[in-house]
């Protein structure tokens, strides 16, 4: 199993079967589409989807776990409140996560995931 979202595509493309993933909590269907595309030999499609998820992966890995909690809160799945020793994201980090979520939700990305 891959332990990092950033290396998951390469791992899948070389025959790997799983990933311990933060981003799959936010975008499970897209992560599944990347995995399926690799298994079906559609590496160009997998690369396209992975590239589109990079801004979100960067946000999540830079400010984890507060960024993951905030991303899930934007999707209505949890409250972004943290307890010490964790602290909530500052406003620029929140804006970066929100932008990454918006980019991920582009209609052409959704169509590619369904293909």
C-alpha positions as CSV (number, residue, x, y, z in Angstrom):
1,X,0.0,0.0,0.0
2,X,1.1,3.5,-0.7
3,X,1.0,5.8,2.3
4,X,1.0,9.1,0.5
5,X,-1.6,10.6,-1.9
6,X,1.2,12.3,-3.9
7,X,2.7,8.9,-4.8
8,X,-0.5,6.8,-5.2
9,X,-0.8,7.2,-8.9
10,X,2.8,5.9,-9.6
11,X,2.2,3.1,-7.2
12,X,-1.1,2.1,-8.9
13,X,0.4,2.4,-12.3
14,X,3.1,-0.1,-11.4
15,X,0.6,-2.6,-10.0
16,X,0.0,-1.4,-6.5
17,X,-3.4,-2.2,-4.9
18,X,-4.1,0.4,-2.3
19,X,-3.4,3.7,-0.6
20,X,-3.8,5.0,2.9
21,X,-5.2,8.3,1.8
22,X,-6.3,11.7,3.2
23,X,-7.7,13.0,0.0
24,X,-10.0,10.0,-0.4
25,X,-11.9,11.2,2.6
26,X,-12.8,14.4,0.6
27,X,-13.0,12.9,-2.9
28,X,-13.6,9.2,-2.7
29,X,-15.2,8.9,-6.2
30,X,-12.3,10.6,-7.8
31,X,-9.7,8.5,-6.0
32,X,-11.6,5.4,-7.0
33,X,-11.6,6.7,-10.6
34,X,-7.8,7.1,-10.5
35,X,-7.4,3.6,-9.2
36,X,-9.8,2.1,-11.7
37,X,-8.2,4.0,-14.6
38,X,-4.8,2.6,-13.7
39,X,-6.1,-0.9,-13.4
40,X,-7.8,-0.6,-16.8
41,X,-4.6,0.8,-18.4
42,X,-6.1,4.3,-18.9
43,X,-3.1,6.1,-17.5
44,X,-3.8,9.4,-19.3
45,X,-7.1,9.6,-17.6
46,X,-5.6,8.7,-14.2
47,X,-2.9,11.4,-14.7
48,X,-5.5,14.0,-15.6
49,X,-7.5,13.3,-12.4
50,X,-4.4,13.1,-10.2
51,X,-3.2,16.5,-11.6
52,X,-6.5,18.1,-10.8
53,X,-6.4,16.8,-7.2
54,X,-2.8,18.2,-6.6
55,X,-3.9,21.6,-5.1
56,X,-6.1,19.8,-2.6
57,X,-3.4,17.3,-1.8
58,X,-0.9,20.1,-1.2
59,X,-3.3,21.9,1.2
60,X,-4.1,18.7,3.1
61,X,-0.5,17.6,3.5
62,X,0.7,21.1,4.5
63,X,-1.8,21.7,7.3
64,X,-3.0,18.2,8.4
65,X,-5.2,17.4,10.2
66,X,-6.8,20.8,10.5
67,X,-7.0,21.2,6.7
68,X,-8.7,17.8,6.3
69,X,-11.3,18.7,9.0
70,X,-11.9,22.1,7.3
71,X,-12.3,20.4,3.8
72,X,-14.8,17.9,5.3
73,X,-16.7,20.8,6.9
74,X,-17.0,22.5,3.6
75,X,-18.7,19.4,2.3
76,X,-21.0,19.4,5.3
77,X,-19.5,16.2,6.8
78,X,-18.2,17.5,10.1
79,X,-17.5,20.7,12.1
80,X,-14.1,22.3,11.6
81,X,-13.5,22.9,15.3
82,X,-10.2,21.6,16.7
83,X,-8.9,21.0,20.2
84,X,-5.4,21.8,21.5
85,X,-2.7,20.9,20.6
86,X,-4.3,21.4,17.1
87,X,-5.3,24.8,16.0
88,X,-7.8,25.9,13.4
89,X,-6.6,27.1,10.0
90,X,-5.9,30.7,9.5
91,X,-7.9,32.6,6.8
92,X,-5.4,32.2,3.9
93,X,-5.2,28.5,4.5
94,X,-9.0,28.2,4.6
95,X,-9.2,30.2,1.4
96,X,-6.7,27.8,-0.2
97,X,-8.6,24.7,0.9
98,X,-11.9,26.3,-0.4
99,X,-10.2,27.1,-3.8
100,X,-8.9,23.5,-4.1
101,X,-12.3,22.1,-3.3
102,X,-13.9,24.4,-6.0
103,X,-11.3,23.3,-8.6
104,X,-12.0,19.7,-7.8
105,X,-15.7,20.2,-8.4
106,X,-15.3,21.6,-11.9
107,X,-17.8,20.0,-14.2
108,X,-15.2,18.7,-16.7
109,X,-13.5,16.9,-13.8
110,X,-16.7,15.2,-12.8
111,X,-17.3,14.1,-16.5
112,X,-13.8,12.7,-16.7
113,X,-14.3,10.8,-13.5
114,X,-17.4,9.1,-14.9
115,X,-15.7,8.1,-18.1
